[in-house]
Amino acid sequence: MIKNNTQKYIVIGLLMVAILFPLFTQNNYYIHVMTLSFIWMIAVYGLNILAGYTGYLSLAHAGFFAIGAYALGLLTVKAEVGFWLALILAPIITTIIGFGIGLIALRTKEHFFAIYTLCVGYVIYLLIDKWDSLTEGVRGLMGIPLPSDIGPISFESNIAQYYFILIVLLFSIFVIYRIVNSIVGKKLIAIRNSEQLALSLGISTKKNKLLAFVLSTFFAGLAGALYASFIRFLGPDIGSTNITFDLLMYLIVGGIGTLSGPIIGTLLVVWLSQNLQFLQDYRMLIFGPLLALLIIFSPRGIVGMFSSMKQNIQQKRDLRQKQLKKEA
């Protein structure tokens, strides 16, 4: 595995490019796509805590993303709560719901856990779709406001929203970096590697798995709230299982259980998908086999592939040095 320092430098390098990106292009479409990518990255980082570092694959992530989005939308549009308060409350509401679901979901394991969370995600989608009086159903929830001004700082322009969401992404990555490099992170990795061994070491697996689940839902809710304020319209489709599988694909392509994987995977898949839009539904004929090949030949994603290449080069270099010493 690539050392944490190397991954940290990759993340810093990519984020420097993101900071400078609006200076090199005035194209609103590109800025729009990049901003959406940042929102997806936050959700993927949340999924990575649970699937990558704990080994539990949740298929309800789109549901939690939708809860965060609708929480902000309903609070601002129907309850007329101020934007910033709603932005704080939305991920908290998602986390509380996630805590209740996690208490039950984590009584199951492996594929039973995945099936249970898939059902939970579908129930959330149905609730949004059918509860017209609350969510407006298929008509959608409209009129979600932009972030309120902070003194002289206005968020009406695309570039202002771009930097606002980028700052939230940076903060999220910092928090997640601290978590995965803390004692809590080590416990999660121990659970992923062997739950029985973790138990024998005195690690409370139930408590730590629930913590990972709750953290995962928090970042999903935060990403959903940002999505609602950016798009300003919500429909039931944001809670569909397709969104869950998209997030999972971003994570797998980049590198599950890595720090830089969510950034690389999301950027690559989102931009590749955008460039294949002219093929409409047929683009999956190209994209699907590419994804299958990646999973077959590099199950640890792009970051894992570069990690393996680096290890091979280092092994060959060490072997060459040993041969030179013998010859000398």
Buried (B, 14 or more C-beta within 10 A) or exposed (E): BBEEEBBBEBBEEBBEEBBEBBEEEEEEEBBBBBBBBBBBBBBBBBBBBBBBBBBBBBBBBBBBBBBBBBBBBBBBBEEEBEBEEBBBBBBBBBBBBBBEBBEEBBEBEEEEBBEBBBEBBBBBBEBBBEEEEEBBBEEBBEEBBBBBEEEEEEBEEBBBBBBBBBEBBBEBBEBBBEBBEEEBBEBBBBBBEEBEEBBEEEBEBEEBBBBBBBBBBBBBBBBBBBBBBBBBEBBBBBBBBEBBEBBBBBBBBBBBBBBBBBBBBBBBBBBBBEEBEEEEEEBEEEBEEEBEEBBEEBEBBBBBBBBBEBEEEEEEEEEEEEEEEEEE
